Amino acid sequence: MSDSSPAADPIGFDDFLKVDVRVGTILRAEEYPEARRPAYKLWVDFGPEIGERKTSAQITKHYTLDDLPGRQVAAVVNFPPKQIGKFMSEILVLGFPDADGEVVMIAPTGPVPNGGRLY
């Protein structure tokens, strides 16, 4: 069952600019057995300006630990850190739900420099 909710209310361009979506490369991934739902811990490199950030992601349906290092992903980098169980999440990796509601991550179709901002 996918999330096909109606479109959100219109926003201004200044509102869009408040959400800082950047591209980064996953450096490493680990199991997160303490998570309530199956998840991995990810460490993502966003280049020299932002650096390395970590998060947990419920992406175990479509990705294995071996698939993830070296993969580029899109993430929101300006949310405040959030405690997820015993792990502090610093970013939100972005994705879309598949037909079963499982996350398929967003990524550029070709290599781009880490830290590039979505526009």
DRENBAMAR-323683 format. One record per atom (N, C-alpha, C): residue number from 1; atom name; x, y, z. Coordinates in pm, whole numbers, plus 32768, in hexadecimal, padded with zeros to 4 digits. Layout:
+-----+------+------+-------+------+
:  nr : atom : east : north :   up :
+-----+------+------+-------+------+
: NUM :   CA :    X :     Y :    Z :
...
+-----+------+------+-------+------+
This chain:
+-----+------+------+-------+------+
:  nr : atom : east : north :   up :
+-----+------+------+-------+------+
:   1 :    N : 8054 :  7F8C : 8000 :
:   1 :   CA : 8000 :  8000 : 8000 :
:   1 :    C : 8059 :  807B : 8000 :
:   2 :    N : 8056 :  80C8 : 7F95 :
:   2 :   CA : 80AD :  813C : 7F8A :
:   2 :    C : 8068 :  81B8 : 7FC3 :
:   3 :    N : 80BA :  821C : 7FDF :
:   3 :   CA : 8086 :  829A : 8013 :
:   3 :    C : 8062 :  82F2 : 7F9C :
:   4 :    N : 7FE3 :  82F6 : 7F7B :
:   4 :   CA : 7FB6 :  8347 : 7F0A :
:   4 :    C : 7F5B :  83B6 : 7F3E :
:   5 :    N : 7F85 :  83F5 : 7FAC :
:   5 :   CA : 7F36 :  8461 : 7FE7 :
:   5 :    C : 7F34 :  84D9 : 7F88 :
:   6 :    N : 7ED1 :  8532 : 7F9A :
:   6 :   CA : 7EC9 :  85A7 : 7F43 :
:   6 :    C : 7F43 :  8600 : 7F52 :
:   7 :    N : 7F5A :  8653 : 7EEF :
:   7 :   CA : 7FCA :  86B1 : 7EF3 :
:   7 :    C : 7FB9 :  8711 : 7F68 :
:   8 :    N : 8029 :  873B : 7FA1 :
:   8 :   CA : 8028 :  879A : 8011 :
:   8 :    C : 7FFE :  8824 : 7FE0 :
:   9 :    N : 7FDC :  887B : 803E :
:   9 :   CA : 7FB9 :  8904 : 801C :
:   9 :    C : 802F :  894A : 7FD8 :
:  10 :    N : 8014 :  89A8 : 7F7E :
:  10 :   CA : 807F :  89F1 : 7F3B :
:  10 :    C : 80D7 :  8A3C : 7F9F :
:  11 :    N : 8158 :  8A47 : 7F7F :
:  11 :   CA : 81B6 :  8A94 : 7FD0 :
:  11 :    C : 81FF :  8AF7 : 7F75 :
:  12 :    N : 823D :  8B58 : 7FB3 :
:  12 :   CA : 828E :  8BB6 : 7F68 :
:  12 :    C : 831B :  8B80 : 7F54 :
:  13 :    N : 8364 :  8BBA : 7EF5 :
:  13 :   CA : 83ED :  8B8E : 7EDA :
:  13 :    C : 8445 :  8B9D : 7F54 :
:  14 :    N : 842E :  8C06 : 7FA4 :
:  14 :   CA : 847D :  8C19 : 801E :
:  14 :    C : 8469 :  8BA5 : 807F :
:  15 :    N : 83EF :  8B6C : 8083 :
:  15 :   CA : 83D7 :  8AF7 : 80D8 :
:  15 :    C : 8428 :  8A7F : 80A6 :
:  16 :    N : 842B :  8A6C : 8023 :
:  16 :   CA : 8479 :  8A00 : 7FE7 :
:  16 :    C : 850C :  8A0C : 800D :
:  17 :    N : 8541 :  8A85 : 800A :
:  17 :   CA : 85CF :  8A9A : 8028 :
:  17 :    C : 85F2 :  8A7B : 80B9 :
:  18 :    N : 858F :  8A78 : 8111 :
:  18 :   CA : 85A9 :  8A57 : 819D :
:  18 :    C : 85D0 :  89C5 : 81AF :
:  19 :    N : 85A6 :  896F : 8153 :
:  19 :   CA : 85C7 :  88E0 : 815B :
:  19 :    C : 8647 :  88CA : 810A :
:  20 :    N : 86B3 :  88A6 : 8150 :
:  20 :   CA : 8736 :  8897 : 8112 :
:  20 :    C : 874C :  8805 : 80EC :
:  21 :    N : 8730 :  87E5 : 806E :
:  21 :   CA : 8741 :  875D : 803A :
:  21 :    C : 87C5 :  8757 : 7FEF :
:  22 :    N : 881C :  86FB : 801B :
:  22 :   CA : 88A2 :  86ED : 7FE1 :
:  22 :    C : 88B9 :  865E : 7FB5 :
:  23 :    N : 891C :  864D : 7F5D :
:  23 :   CA : 8946 :  85C8 : 7F33 :
:  23 :    C : 89C2 :  85A1 : 7F82 :
:  24 :    N : 89C6 :  8522 : 7FA8 :
:  24 :   CA : 8A3B :  84ED : 7FEF :
:  24 :    C : 8A52 :  845D : 7FC6 :
:  25 :    N : 8AC8 :  842C : 7FEB :
:  25 :   CA : 8AED :  83A2 : 7FCE :
:  25 :    C : 8AF1 :  8352 : 804F :
:  26 :    N : 8AAD :  82E1 : 804F :
:  26 :   CA : 8AAE :  828B : 80C6 :
:  26 :    C : 8B3B :  8251 : 80D6 :
:  27 :    N : 8B76 :  826A : 814B :
:  27 :   CA : 8BFB :  8237 : 8169 :
:  27 :    C : 8BF5 :  81AA : 81A3 :
:  28 :    N : 8B97 :  8196 : 81FE :
:  28 :   CA : 8B87 :  8111 : 823A :
:  28 :    C : 8AF9 :  80FF : 826C :
:  29 :    N : 8AD5 :  8082 : 827E :
:  29 :   CA : 8A50 :  805E : 82AF :
:  29 :    C : 8A5F :  7FE9 : 830F :
:  30 :    N : 8A0C :  7FEB : 8378 :
:  30 :   CA : 8A0E :  7F81 : 83DC :
:  30 :    C : 8980 :  7F58 : 83FD :
:  31 :    N : 8972 :  7EDE : 842D :
:  31 :   CA : 88F1 :  7EB1 : 845F :
:  31 :    C : 88C8 :  7F09 : 84D5 :
:  32 :    N : 8846 :  7F16 : 84EB :
:  32 :   CA : 8813 :  7F60 : 855F :
:  32 :    C : 87AC :  7F06 : 85A5 :
:  33 :    N : 87DD :  7E9F : 85EB :
:  33 :   CA : 8781 :  7E3B : 8624 :
:  33 :    C : 8725 :  7E73 : 8690 :
:  34 :    N : 8747 :  7EE5 : 86CE :
:  34 :   CA : 86F3 :  7F1E : 8737 :
:  34 :    C : 867B :  7F6B : 8700 :
:  35 :    N : 8679 :  7F85 : 867F :
:  35 :   CA : 860C :  7FD2 : 8642 :
:  35 :    C : 8588 :  7F87 : 864E :
:  36 :    N : 851B :  7FD2 : 865E :
:  36 :   CA : 8496 :  7F93 : 8666 :
:  36 :    C : 846E :  7F50 : 85E4 :
:  37 :    N : 848C :  7F92 : 8574 :
:  37 :   CA : 8476 :  7F58 : 84EF :
:  37 :    C : 84FF :  7F3F : 84B2 :
:  38 :    N : 850E :  7EDA : 845C :
:  38 :   CA : 8592 :  7EBD : 8422 :
:  38 :    C : 85D0 :  7F3B : 83E3 :
:  39 :    N : 864D :  7F56 : 8408 :
:  39 :   CA : 8691 :  7FD0 : 83D9 :
:  39 :    C : 8727 :  7FB9 : 83D7 :
:  40 :    N : 876A :  8013 : 838F :
:  40 :   CA : 87FC :  8018 : 838E :
:  40 :    C : 8829 :  809E : 83C8 :
:  41 :    N : 88A1 :  80A1 : 83FE :
:  41 :   CA : 88E6 :  811C : 8421 :
:  41 :    C : 893C :  8141 : 83A8 :
:  42 :    N : 8936 :  81C0 : 837F :
:  42 :   CA : 8983 :  81EF : 830C :
:  42 :    C : 89DB :  8264 : 8333 :
:  43 :    N : 8A54 :  8269 : 82FA :
:  43 :   CA : 8AAD :  82DC : 8306 :
:  43 :    C : 8AC1 :  8311 : 8279 :
:  44 :    N : 8AA1 :  8392 : 8264 :
:  44 :   CA : 8A9D :  83CD : 81DE :
:  44 :    C : 8AFC :  8444 : 81D8 :
:  45 :    N : 8B4E :  8449 : 816E :
:  45 :   CA : 8BAC :  84B8 : 8158 :
:  45 :    C : 8B6B :  8520 : 80FF :
:  46 :    N : 8B5F :  859B : 8134 :
:  46 :   CA : 8B25 :  860A : 80E8 :
:  46 :    C : 8B8F :  866F : 80BB :
:  47 :    N : 8C0B :  8646 : 80B4 :
:  47 :   CA : 8C75 :  869E : 8085 :
:  47 :    C : 8CAD :  86F5 : 80F3 :
:  48 :    N : 8D12 :  8747 : 80D1 :
:  48 :   CA : 8D5C :  8792 : 8138 :
:  48 :    C : 8D0B :  87FD : 8181 :
:  49 :    N : 8CA6 :  8836 : 8144 :
:  49 :   CA : 8C59 :  889F : 8186 :
:  49 :    C : 8BFE :  886A : 81F4 :
:  50 :    N : 8BC3 :  87F6 : 81DF :
:  50 :   CA : 8B63 :  87BC : 823E :
:  50 :    C : 8BA2 :  8749 : 828B :
:  51 :    N : 8BF3 :  86F9 : 8249 :
:  51 :   CA : 8C37 :  868A : 828A :
:  51 :    C : 8BE3 :  860C : 828F :
:  52 :    N : 8C08 :  85B3 : 82E9 :
:  52 :   CA : 8BC5 :  8532 : 82F9 :
:  52 :    C : 8B52 :  8540 : 835C :
:  53 :    N : 8AE0 :  8507 : 8339 :
:  53 :   CA : 8A6B :  8505 : 8391 :
:  53 :    C : 8A36 :  8476 : 8396 :
:  54 :    N : 89EC :  8458 : 8401 :
:  54 :   CA : 89B7 :  83D1 : 8413 :
:  54 :    C : 8920 :  83D3 : 8422 :
:  55 :    N : 88E5 :  8361 : 8403 :
:  55 :   CA : 8855 :  8352 : 840E :
:  55 :    C : 8832 :  82BE : 8418 :
:  56 :    N : 87B7 :  82A3 : 843B :
:  56 :   CA : 8782 :  821C : 842D :
:  56 :    C : 8718 :  8222 : 83C0 :
:  57 :    N : 870B :  81B4 : 8376 :
:  57 :   CA : 86AE :  81B2 : 8306 :
:  57 :    C : 866C :  812A : 82FA :
:  58 :    N : 85EA :  812B : 82E7 :
:  58 :   CA : 859D :  80AF : 82D8 :
:  58 :    C : 859C :  8087 : 8244 :
:  59 :    N : 860F :  8058 : 8216 :
:  59 :   CA : 8622 :  803A : 8188 :
:  59 :    C : 864C :  7FAA : 8171 :
:  60 :    N : 8632 :  7F52 : 81D2 :
:  60 :   CA : 8664 :  7EC9 : 81CA :
:  60 :    C : 861E :  7E74 : 8160 :
:  61 :    N : 85AA :  7E9C : 8132 :
:  61 :   CA : 855F :  7E4D : 80CF :
:  61 :    C : 85A5 :  7E4B : 8047 :
:  62 :    N : 85DB :  7EBF : 801D :
:  62 :   CA : 8615 :  7ECB : 7F97 :
:  62 :    C : 86AD :  7ED2 : 7F93 :
:  63 :    N : 86EF :  7EDC : 8007 :
:  63 :   CA : 8780 :  7EF0 : 8009 :
:  63 :    C : 87C0 :  7E94 : 806F :
:  64 :    N : 8835 :  7E5E : 804C :
:  64 :   CA : 8883 :  7E10 : 80AB :
:  64 :    C : 88F6 :  7E68 : 80DC :
:  65 :    N : 8936 :  7E40 : 8147 :
:  65 :   CA : 89A7 :  7E8C : 817B :
:  65 :    C : 8A15 :  7E9A : 8112 :
:  66 :    N : 8A27 :  7E34 : 80BF :
:  66 :   CA : 8A8E :  7E3A : 8057 :
:  66 :    C : 8A69 :  7E99 : 7FE5 :
:  67 :    N : 89E7 :  7EB1 : 7FCF :
:  67 :   CA : 89BA :  7F0B : 7F63 :
:  67 :    C : 89D7 :  7F9E : 7F81 :
:  68 :    N : 89E1 :  7FC2 : 8000 :
:  68 :   CA : 89D8 :  804E : 8026 :
:  68 :    C : 8A59 :  80A0 : 801D :
:  69 :    N : 8ACC :  8070 : 804C :
:  69 :   CA : 8B45 :  80C4 : 8042 :
:  69 :    C : 8B62 :  80EB : 7FB2 :
:  70 :    N : 8B7D :  816C : 7F9D :
:  70 :   CA : 8B99 :  81A1 : 7F18 :
:  70 :    C : 8B1F :  81D4 : 7ECF :
:  71 :    N : 8AA7 :  81B8 : 7F01 :
:  71 :   CA : 8A2A :  81E5 : 7EC1 :
:  71 :    C : 8A0F :  8276 : 7EE8 :
:  72 :    N : 89EC :  82C7 : 7E85 :
:  72 :   CA : 89C5 :  8351 : 7EA3 :
:  72 :    C : 8930 :  8357 : 7EC3 :
:  73 :    N : 890E :  83AE : 7F24 :
:  73 :   CA : 8884 :  83BF : 7F50 :
:  73 :    C : 8865 :  8452 : 7F64 :
:  74 :    N : 87E5 :  8472 : 7F67 :
:  74 :   CA : 87B7 :  84F9 : 7F88 :
:  74 :    C : 8787 :  84F7 : 8019 :
:  75 :    N : 87A4 :  8564 : 8061 :
:  75 :   CA : 877C :  856A : 80EE :
:  75 :    C : 8765 :  85FA : 8118 :
:  76 :    N : 8709 :  860C : 8177 :
:  76 :   CA : 86F7 :  868E : 81B8 :
:  76 :    C : 8764 :  8698 : 8223 :
:  77 :    N : 87B5 :  8702 : 821C :
:  77 :   CA : 8826 :  870F : 8279 :
:  77 :    C : 8811 :  8779 : 82E4 :
:  78 :    N : 87A0 :  87C0 : 82E1 :
:  78 :   CA : 878D :  882B : 8343 :
:  78 :    C : 871C :  8813 : 83A7 :
:  79 :    N : 86F5 :  8796 : 83BB :
:  79 :   CA : 869E :  8775 : 842C :
:  79 :    C : 86F4 :  8770 : 84AA :
:  80 :    N : 86BB :  878D : 851E :
:  80 :   CA : 870A :  877B : 8599 :
:  80 :    C : 8721 :  86E6 : 85B2 :
:  81 :    N : 8790 :  86C3 : 85F3 :
:  81 :   CA : 87A7 :  8635 : 8613 :
:  81 :    C : 8731 :  85FB : 8662 :
:  82 :    N : 8716 :  857A : 8649 :
:  82 :   CA : 86A5 :  8537 : 868A :
:  82 :    C : 86D3 :  84B1 : 86C0 :
:  83 :    N : 86B3 :  8498 : 873C :
:  83 :   CA : 86D6 :  8417 : 877A :
:  83 :    C : 8678 :  83AC : 8746 :
:  84 :    N : 86B0 :  8344 : 8707 :
:  84 :   CA : 8664 :  82D3 : 86D5 :
:  84 :    C : 8696 :  8259 : 8723 :
:  85 :    N : 8651 :  8237 : 878E :
:  85 :   CA : 8682 :  81CD : 87E6 :
:  85 :    C : 8703 :  81F9 : 8826 :
:  86 :    N : 876C :  81A7 : 8817 :
:  86 :   CA : 87EF :  81C9 : 884F :
:  86 :    C : 8848 :  8212 : 87EB :
:  87 :    N : 8812 :  8237 : 8779 :
:  87 :   CA : 8860 :  8271 : 870B :
:  87 :    C : 882F :  82FE : 86EE :
:  88 :    N : 888D :  835C : 86DC :
:  88 :   CA : 886A :  83E7 : 86BD :
:  88 :    C : 886A :  83FA : 8626 :
:  89 :    N : 87F5 :  8418 : 85EE :
:  89 :   CA : 87E7 :  842F : 855E :
:  89 :    C : 87FB :  84C4 : 8542 :
:  90 :    N : 8850 :  84E3 : 84DF :
:  90 :   CA : 8872 :  856E : 84BF :
:  90 :    C : 8839 :  859D : 8439 :
:  91 :    N : 880A :  8541 : 83E7 :
:  91 :   CA : 87D4 :  8562 : 8363 :
:  91 :    C : 875A :  850B : 8348 :
:  92 :    N : 8712 :  852C : 82DE :
:  92 :   CA : 86A2 :  84D9 : 82AF :
:  92 :    C : 86BD :  84B3 : 821F :
:  93 :    N : 86DE :  8433 : 8208 :
:  93 :   CA : 86F0 :  8401 : 8181 :
:  93 :    C : 8667 :  83FA : 8140 :
:  94 :    N : 865E :  8426 : 80C4 :
:  94 :   CA : 85DC :  8431 : 8080 :
:  94 :    C : 85C0 :  83BB : 8025 :
:  95 :    N : 8541 :  8398 : 801B :
:  95 :   CA : 8518 :  832C : 7FC4 :
:  95 :    C : 8483 :  8335 : 7FA8 :
:  96 :    N : 8457 :  82DC : 7F51 :
:  96 :   CA : 83C9 :  82D0 : 7F2F :
:  96 :    C : 839B :  8244 : 7F57 :
:  97 :    N : 8319 :  8235 : 7F78 :
:  97 :   CA : 82E7 :  81AF : 7F98 :
:  97 :    C : 82CD :  8160 : 7F18 :
:  98 :    N : 82F2 :  80E0 : 7F1C :
:  98 :   CA : 82CC :  8088 : 7EAD :
:  98 :    C : 8239 :  805E : 7EC1 :
:  99 :    N : 8209 :  8001 : 7E72 :
:  99 :   CA : 817D :  7FD8 : 7E79 :
:  99 :    C : 8159 :  7F9B : 7F00 :
: 100 :    N : 81BD :  7F6A : 7F4B :
: 100 :   CA : 81A6 :  7F2F : 7FCF :
: 100 :    C : 81C7 :  7F8F : 8041 :
: 101 :    N : 81E8 :  800C : 8020 :
: 101 :   CA : 8209 :  806E : 8086 :
: 101 :    C : 829A :  8068 : 80B5 :
: 102 :    N : 82EF :  801B : 8073 :
: 102 :   CA : 837C :  8010 : 8097 :
: 102 :    C : 83CC :  807D : 8050 :
: 103 :    N : 8434 :  80AF : 8093 :
: 103 :   CA : 847F :  8123 : 8062 :
: 103 :    C : 84DC :  80FF : 7FEE :
: 104 :    N : 84D3 :  814F : 7F84 :
: 104 :   CA : 8532 :  814E : 7F15 :
: 104 :    C : 8577 :  81D6 : 7F19 :
: 105 :    N : 85F9 :  81D6 : 7F33 :
: 105 :   CA : 8642 :  8254 : 7F46 :
: 105 :    C : 864B :  82A6 : 7EC5 :
: 106 :    N : 864F :  832A : 7ED7 :
: 106 :   CA : 8665 :  8388 : 7E69 :
: 106 :    C : 86FA :  8397 : 7E54 :
: 107 :    N : 8725 :  8396 : 7DD6 :
: 107 :   CA : 87B3 :  83A6 : 7DB7 :
: 107 :    C : 87C2 :  83E9 : 7D30 :
: 108 :    N : 8831 :  8430 : 7D1A :
: 108 :   CA : 884A :  8467 : 7C95 :
: 108 :    C : 885E :  83F6 : 7C30 :
: 109 :    N : 8843 :  8411 : 7BB1 :
: 109 :   CA : 8851 :  83AA : 7B4A :
: 109 :    C : 88E1 :  839C : 7B1A :
: 110 :    N : 8937 :  83F6 : 7B45 :
: 110 :   CA : 89C5 :  83F0 : 7B25 :
: 110 :    C : 8A13 :  842B : 7B98 :
: 111 :    N : 8A97 :  8413 : 7B9C :
: 111 :   CA : 8AE7 :  8447 : 7C0C :
: 111 :    C : 8AE9 :  84E0 : 7C0F :
: 112 :    N : 8AD9 :  8516 : 7C87 :
: 112 :   CA : 8AE0 :  85A7 : 7C9D :
: 112 :    C : 8B36 :  85BF : 7D1A :
: 113 :    N : 8B6F :  8638 : 7D29 :
: 113 :   CA : 8BC2 :  8652 : 7D9E :
: 113 :    C : 8B70 :  864D : 7E1F :
: 114 :    N : 8BA8 :  860F : 7E86 :
: 114 :   CA : 8B66 :  860C : 7F09 :
: 114 :    C : 8B4F :  8699 : 7F3C :
: 115 :    N : 8ADB :  86AE : 7F7A :
: 115 :   CA : 8AB9 :  8730 : 7FB2 :
: 115 :    C : 8A66 :  8787 : 7F54 :
: 116 :    N : 8A55 :  875C : 7ED6 :
: 116 :   CA : 8A04 :  87AB : 7E7A :
: 116 :    C : 8975 :  87B8 : 7EAD :
: 117 :    N : 893F :  8832 : 7E9F :
: 117 :   CA : 88B9 :  884D : 7ED2 :
: 117 :    C : 8850 :  883B : 7E65 :
: 118 :    N : 87DF :  8801 : 7E8B :
: 118 :   CA : 876F :  87EF : 7E30 :
: 118 :    C : 8736 :  8875 : 7E07 :
: 119 :    N : 871D :  8884 : 7D86 :
: 119 :   CA : 86D4 :  88F9 : 7D54 :
: 119 :    C : 8687 :  88D4 : 7CD9 :
+-----+------+------+-------+------+
